[in-house]
Amino acid sequence: MPIAAPRAAPQTFWLPALAALAAILSAAFVILPTAEFGSFSRHMALHIAAMNVLAPLTATAVLLAVRGRGSRGAFWMAAAMQVALLWAWHLPVLQEFSGHGGAGPLLMHGSLFFAALAFWTSLLRLQGWERWHGVLGLLVTGKFSCLLAALLVFAPRPLFAIGHHAPQSLVDQQLAGLLMLTACPLSYVVAGVVMTAQLVMGLPMRSDPHVRQI
């Protein structure tokens, strides 16, 4: 009989999140000891930790306890919500709000964390061929993060002149952008590469009519 055995689909659904975490921690090990943080770059490091470290860890823990199949529609909704909130909170008026009192920072970091948690949870719940949507969504999300980070890095002046989280200098803003430019796309691209490898490994082997079992 021809050999046409399908390869077993990988069951390590958590591997993309683990790879993204490893990439983030490796970058932090190189960057953090040598960086001089101002108020804005510290603020950026905090919400990077919430969205790219705490959120995927929490999503993995949730799915280890409660397994369930996700849908590509839910994933794209979560991806769009995360991108929209990320850009919205970096508008000057919302940056001013997030820099005053206790409610502003709490609301900002909380909403970004829960948006990232929904993103990673829906991503890790994708199964079978729907995981290609996850790969595409990771790349798109990373691209929008890169655009926002590039705006912070290459702006000729500080973009946020008021509020507790306003940059202390243009250098502080550029450092915040560099942190984002390194961390966010790095985690998404690494997770996308791992998901692609898992999908390729799960492809069925091609049947060869000239090869027969012995």
N, C-alpha and C positions, 0 to 999 in steps of 0.2 A: 504493500500500500504506500502511496505517496506520503511523505512527511509534511504535515501541515498543522503542526501543533502551535496554538497561540501562546505567546509569552504571558506569564502571569502578571497582572497589573500590580504595581508597587503598592503596598499597604502603608508605607511610611508617609502619610499625608502631612505630617508635621515637619518634614524635612526642609521645605522651602523657608518656613519661618525660622528654623534653627540655623540654616545657612545665612539668612539675612542678619540674624543676631550676631553670628560669628563675624560677619563683615563689618558690622557697626562697631563691635567691641575692638576689633583689630585697628580700625581707623581711630577710635578714641584713644587707644594705647599709644599711637604715634603722635596725635595732634594735641591732646589735652595737657600733657606735661610741659609742653613748650609754648602754649598760648597764654596771652595776657588778656583776660576777659574783662570787658566792660559790662554795663547793665544790659545792653541789648543782646550781646553775644551770650551772656549767662541765661537770659530769657530764652534765646533760641535753643541753647543746649538743653534746657529743661523740657521744652515741648518736643524736641527731637527724641529725647529719652522716653517721653510719654507715648509718642506715636510709633516709634520704631524699635523700642525695646519692650516697654511694659505692655503695649497693646498686642503684639504677636505672642508674647509669653502668656498673657491672659487668654487669648483666643485658643492657643494650643491646650491650655489647661481645661478650658470649657469643653472643647471637643473630645478630649480624652475621657471626660466624665459623661458627656451627652453627645453621642454620635448622631449625625443626621445628614441627609443629602441636601445640598443646596441647589440653587437655580442660577442660571446665568443672568436672568433679569434682576434678581436680588443683588447679585454681585455688581452689576453695572450701576444700579441705584446707589449702592454703598460707595463705589468708586467716585461717582459724580458728586455725592454729598461730601466726601472727604476733600476733593479738589476745591469745591465751592467754598467750604468753610475755611480751608487753608488760605485761599486768596482773600476771602472777605475779612478775616481777622488781621490781615496785613494792610488793609486800607487805613490811611491816617486817622480817620475818625474813630474806627474801632480800636486801633492801637492806643489812642488817647484814653478811650473807655477802659481798656484792659490794664492801663497803668495807674488807675486811681482806685483806692480803697481795696477792700477784700473781695468784693463781688466780681469786679472786672477780671482779675487774673484767674479766679476760680472758675468763672464761666468760660473763659477762653480755653484754659488748659483742659477743663472737663469736657467741653464740647469736642475739642480736637481729639482727645483720648477716646471718647465713645465713637466718634466717626471712624477713627483708625481701627478700633476694636470691631466695629461692624464690617469694615473692609477686610481685615485679616480673617475674621470668622467666616464670612461668605466666600472668601478666596479658598480657604482650606476645606470648605465643604463641597467644592466642585469635584465632580467625579467623571471618569471616562473622558470622552472627547470634549466635554464642556470645559475641561481644564485649559484648553487652548484659549478660551476667553480670559482665563486668569492670567496667562502669559501676556496677552495683548493688553489687558488692563494694567498690569504691573508696569509695562513699558510706557503706556500713556500717562499713568500717574507720575512715574519718574520724570517724564518730559516736562509736565506742568510744574513739578517741584524745581526742576532745573531752571525753568524760565523765571520763576519767582526769585530763586537764589541769584541768578545772573543779574536781575534788576538791582538787588541789594549790593552786589559786588561792583558793578560798573556804573552805578549812579554817580554823577559828579559832585553830589552834596548829600548830607544826611536827609533821608526822606521823612523822618519822624522827629519833629523839633520839640515836641511837648510830651509830657507824661513820664511816669516813673521808668518805663522801659525804652524811652527815647535813647538813641545812640549818644554816648559821650563824645564821640568823634566820628569822622568818616572811617577811620581805621576800625573802630568798634563795629560799625555797620558792615564793613567789608568782611571782617572776621565772622560775623553772624551769617552772612551770605555764603562764605566758604564752608562753614560747618554744614549748612543745609545742602550746598552743592556737593559735598562729599558724602554725607550720611544718607539722605533720602534716596537719591538715585542709586547709590551703591546697594542699599538694602533691596530695592525693588528689582534692579537688574540681576543681582545674585539669586534672588528668589525665583525670578523668571527663568534663568538659566537652569536651575535645579528642576523646576517644573517641566521644562522642555526635555531635559534628560530623562525624567520619569516617564513622560509621554512616549518618547522614542523607544525606551526600553519596554514599554507595554505594547508596542505594535506587534501584530501577528507575524510570524515568520512566513516567508514566501514559499509556496509549495513548489517543489521541483519534481516533475513527473518521471524524471530519469533516475531519481534516487529512491530506493525502496528500503523498507525496514528489513533487517536480517533476523 
